[in-house]
């Protein structure tokens, strides 16, 4: 499975969870563990941050720099209909990723220039964790599709030690031999999948 395919699966999985957020849940404060750099964040703020990240995908893959984009994506991107607004951003991001033709082409990120395939891997991991975190927080099915979980695991394995050295993921958790791909992936990123 390509990085593009795994991204689209993760993005669509997160959209399915966001579409299940009830009107009375948007202003709930999420656990600080979900947003350690922004304690006290509401669910709407978490999703708005992802909306911001979605909005950048076509620009990043289009070769634009942070300076060129400027403040285009600043402010509230969710508006009065957060589910619909988020869905439009996901559609645009998935379209840009699906049409992208050179995964080795450098793209410009806030932390330097990276091959597009690495950018996609970074943001795919983030989306997949949010499927799990938000799904559990709002009380809906937080299961990743099996092909997505396996794709994430395949992408992580060659990078795991480097990501641990950068403190992007934690030490691996133990799982039984019969663990599912989702449980193995969560354990590999330092989460206890049975907690």
Secondary structure by P-SEA (a helix, b strand, c coil): ccaaaaaaaaaaaaaaaaaaccccccccccccccccccccccaaaaaaaaaaaaaaaaaaaacccccccccccccccccccaaaaaaaaaaaaaaaaaacccccbbbbcccccccaaaaaaaaaaaaaaaaaaaaaaacccccccaaaaaaaaaaccccaaaaaaacccccbbbbcccccaaaaaaaaacccccc
